[in-house]
Amino acid sequence: MKGEGIPIVYCYGNNKTHNILVIELLGKSLEELFNMCSRKFSLKTVCYLGIEMLKRIQFVHEKNHIHRDIKPDNFMMGADKNIDVLYIIDFGLAKKYRSGSKKHHIPMKTNKSITGTARYCSINTHKGVEQSRRDDLESIGYVLIYFLKGILPWQGLKCRTDGDRYKKIFEKKMSTTEDELCEGIPSKIYRKLNLYFFLFKFVVCIFVVIIHLIIYFIRCIVFLIFMIFKFHIVIF
């Protein structure tokens, strides 16, 4: 997989005891840079990162794979002449979601175990639904809100076990409203996000209505053809 923001692989193999992977040298991860900046990124920086993250995940999706572990640690800045390029790394949990030739999507499954980082994974992932492209995008949304606010509502929950932590994070995500999640985010961005979401739902609804009208029209045509054919048979 070669493209902008995808680390170059120079060599890979194993020596019987370890697997070996040699890639190009990169800079610091976004989590490291976030901590270096006192856990506060400017609005301009977050917008830039958001655009670049979407470009990277779009490229991965076009190559028929989903990442399944979107988080600040898995995005790194380049080094030397590529210091201003954002890279996406760690494809250890990546999965092929459709075939390369006929583009057949994998079937939806349920009761799947959680894959990825609980803090940023999608609600459907918590529910055990087979992951797809939408889940990577939802995770990017959580990462950007994290960069804008410095914390997510489900951070810092007191839990005894990983299972208990996953459960509490899921419950907190389900109970957190959009207004609560986006509280403190610049109002212009929040309004635009709401507008885009409304327009998206509107376009989907229009598309569904058009599809139903087309199906209804086809059924009417088929019925008319059938009646005409039947009428001719009766006459002859």
Contacts in CASP RR format, 6 or more apart in sequence:
PFRMAT RR
TARGET T0000
AUTHOR 0000-0000-0000
METHOD contacts of the structure
MODEL  1
MKGEGIPIVYCYGNNKTHNILVIELLGKSLEELFNMCSRKFSLKTVCYLG
IEMLKRIQFVHEKNHIHRDIKPDNFMMGADKNIDVLYIIDFGLAKKYRSG
SKKHHIPMKTNKSITGTARYCSINTHKGVEQSRRDDLESIGYVLIYFLKG
ILPWQGLKCRTDGDRYKKIFEKKMSTTEDELCEGIPSKIYRKLNLYFFLF
KFVVCIFVVIIHLIIYFIRCIVFLIFMIFKFHIVIF
1 60 0 8 1.000
1 63 0 8 1.000
1 65 0 8 1.000
2 8 0 8 1.000
3 59 0 8 1.000
4 55 0 8 1.000
4 59 0 8 1.000
4 85 0 8 1.000
5 56 0 8 1.000
5 59 0 8 1.000
5 85 0 8 1.000
5 86 0 8 1.000
5 87 0 8 1.000
5 88 0 8 1.000
6 56 0 8 1.000
6 59 0 8 1.000
6 87 0 8 1.000
6 88 0 8 1.000
7 23 0 8 1.000
7 24 0 8 1.000
7 26 0 8 1.000
7 87 0 8 1.000
7 89 0 8 1.000
8 23 0 8 1.000
8 24 0 8 1.000
9 21 0 8 1.000
9 22 0 8 1.000
9 23 0 8 1.000
10 22 0 8 1.000
10 23 0 8 1.000
10 24 0 8 1.000
11 20 0 8 1.000
11 21 0 8 1.000
11 22 0 8 1.000
12 19 0 8 1.000
12 20 0 8 1.000
12 21 0 8 1.000
12 22 0 8 1.000
13 19 0 8 1.000
13 20 0 8 1.000
13 21 0 8 1.000
14 20 0 8 1.000
24 79 0 8 1.000
25 79 0 8 1.000
25 80 0 8 1.000
26 76 0 8 1.000
26 77 0 8 1.000
26 78 0 8 1.000
26 79 0 8 1.000
26 87 0 8 1.000
26 89 0 8 1.000
27 76 0 8 1.000
27 77 0 8 1.000
27 78 0 8 1.000
27 79 0 8 1.000
27 83 0 8 1.000
28 36 0 8 1.000
28 76 0 8 1.000
28 77 0 8 1.000
29 72 0 8 1.000
29 73 0 8 1.000
29 74 0 8 1.000
29 75 0 8 1.000
29 76 0 8 1.000
30 49 0 8 1.000
30 72 0 8 1.000
30 73 0 8 1.000
30 75 0 8 1.000
30 76 0 8 1.000
30 77 0 8 1.000
30 147 0 8 1.000
31 71 0 8 1.000
31 72 0 8 1.000
31 73 0 8 1.000
33 77 0 8 1.000
34 41 0 8 1.000
34 72 0 8 1.000
34 147 0 8 1.000
34 150 0 8 1.000
39 150 0 8 1.000
40 150 0 8 1.000
41 49 0 8 1.000
41 147 0 8 1.000
41 148 0 8 1.000
43 148 0 8 1.000
43 186 0 8 1.000
43 189 0 8 1.000
45 147 0 8 1.000
46 144 0 8 1.000
46 147 0 8 1.000
46 148 0 8 1.000
49 75 0 8 1.000
49 86 0 8 1.000
49 144 0 8 1.000
49 147 0 8 1.000
50 140 0 8 1.000
50 144 0 8 1.000
52 86 0 8 1.000
53 70 0 8 1.000
53 75 0 8 1.000
53 86 0 8 1.000
53 88 0 8 1.000
53 140 0 8 1.000
53 143 0 8 1.000
53 144 0 8 1.000
54 137 0 8 1.000
54 140 0 8 1.000
56 75 0 8 1.000
56 86 0 8 1.000
56 87 0 8 1.000
56 88 0 8 1.000
57 67 0 8 1.000
57 70 0 8 1.000
57 88 0 8 1.000
57 136 0 8 1.000
57 137 0 8 1.000
57 140 0 8 1.000
60 66 0 8 1.000
60 67 0 8 1.000
60 88 0 8 1.000
60 94 0 8 1.000
60 136 0 8 1.000
61 97 0 8 1.000
61 133 0 8 1.000
61 136 0 8 1.000
64 96 0 8 1.000
64 97 0 8 1.000
64 98 0 8 1.000
64 99 0 8 1.000
64 100 0 8 1.000
64 103 0 8 1.000
65 91 0 8 1.000
65 94 0 8 1.000
65 95 0 8 1.000
65 96 0 8 1.000
65 97 0 8 1.000
66 94 0 8 1.000
66 95 0 8 1.000
66 97 0 8 1.000
66 131 0 8 1.000
66 132 0 8 1.000
66 133 0 8 1.000
66 135 0 8 1.000
66 136 0 8 1.000
67 74 0 8 1.000
67 88 0 8 1.000
67 91 0 8 1.000
67 93 0 8 1.000
67 94 0 8 1.000
67 136 0 8 1.000
68 93 0 8 1.000
68 94 0 8 1.000
68 95 0 8 1.000
68 115 0 8 1.000
68 116 0 8 1.000
68 131 0 8 1.000
68 135 0 8 1.000
68 136 0 8 1.000
69 90 0 8 1.000
69 92 0 8 1.000
69 93 0 8 1.000
69 94 0 8 1.000
69 115 0 8 1.000
69 116 0 8 1.000
69 117 0 8 1.000
70 120 0 8 1.000
70 136 0 8 1.000
70 139 0 8 1.000
70 140 0 8 1.000
70 143 0 8 1.000
71 117 0 8 1.000
71 119 0 8 1.000
71 120 0 8 1.000
71 139 0 8 1.000
71 143 0 8 1.000
72 143 0 8 1.000
72 146 0 8 1.000
72 147 0 8 1.000
73 90 0 8 1.000
74 88 0 8 1.000
74 89 0 8 1.000
74 90 0 8 1.000
75 86 0 8 1.000
75 87 0 8 1.000
75 88 0 8 1.000
75 89 0 8 1.000
76 86 0 8 1.000
76 87 0 8 1.000
76 89 0 8 1.000
77 83 0 8 1.000
77 84 0 8 1.000
77 85 0 8 1.000
77 86 0 8 1.000
77 87 0 8 1.000
78 84 0 8 1.000
78 85 0 8 1.000
78 86 0 8 1.000
78 87 0 8 1.000
93 115 0 8 1.000
93 116 0 8 1.000
95 131 0 8 1.000
96 106 0 8 1.000
97 105 0 8 1.000
97 106 0 8 1.000
97 131 0 8 1.000
97 132 0 8 1.000
97 133 0 8 1.000
98 104 0 8 1.000
98 105 0 8 1.000
98 106 0 8 1.000
105 132 0 8 1.000
106 130 0 8 1.000
106 132 0 8 1.000
107 130 0 8 1.000
108 129 0 8 1.000
108 130 0 8 1.000
109 129 0 8 1.000
109 130 0 8 1.000
110 127 0 8 1.000
110 128 0 8 1.000
110 129 0 8 1.000
110 130 0 8 1.000
111 128 0 8 1.000
112 125 0 8 1.000
112 128 0 8 1.000
112 129 0 8 1.000
112 130 0 8 1.000
112 131 0 8 1.000
113 128 0 8 1.000
114 121 0 8 1.000
114 125 0 8 1.000
114 126 0 8 1.000
114 128 0 8 1.000
114 166 0 8 1.000
115 121 0 8 1.000
115 125 0 8 1.000
115 131 0 8 1.000
116 125 0 8 1.000
118 126 0 8 1.000
118 165 0 8 1.000
118 166 0 8 1.000
118 169 0 8 1.000
119 142 0 8 1.000
119 152 0 8 1.000
119 154 0 8 1.000
119 155 0 8 1.000
119 169 0 8 1.000
120 139 0 8 1.000
120 142 0 8 1.000
120 143 0 8 1.000
120 146 0 8 1.000
121 135 0 8 1.000
121 139 0 8 1.000
122 131 0 8 1.000
122 134 0 8 1.000
122 135 0 8 1.000
122 138 0 8 1.000
122 139 0 8 1.000
123 138 0 8 1.000
123 170 0 8 1.000
123 173 0 8 1.000
123 174 0 8 1.000
124 131 0 8 1.000
124 134 0 8 1.000
124 135 0 8 1.000
124 138 0 8 1.000
125 131 0 8 1.000
125 135 0 8 1.000
126 166 0 8 1.000
126 169 0 8 1.000
126 170 0 8 1.000
126 173 0 8 1.000
127 170 0 8 1.000
142 152 0 8 1.000
145 152 0 8 1.000
145 181 0 8 1.000
145 182 0 8 1.000
145 185 0 8 1.000
146 152 0 8 1.000
148 184 0 8 1.000
148 185 0 8 1.000
148 186 0 8 1.000
149 183 0 8 1.000
149 184 0 8 1.000
149 185 0 8 1.000
152 181 0 8 1.000
153 172 0 8 1.000
153 173 0 8 1.000
153 176 0 8 1.000
153 180 0 8 1.000
153 181 0 8 1.000
154 168 0 8 1.000
154 169 0 8 1.000
154 172 0 8 1.000
154 173 0 8 1.000
154 176 0 8 1.000
157 165 0 8 1.000
157 168 0 8 1.000
157 169 0 8 1.000
157 172 0 8 1.000
159 165 0 8 1.000
159 168 0 8 1.000
178 194 0 8 1.000
182 190 0 8 1.000
182 193 0 8 1.000
END
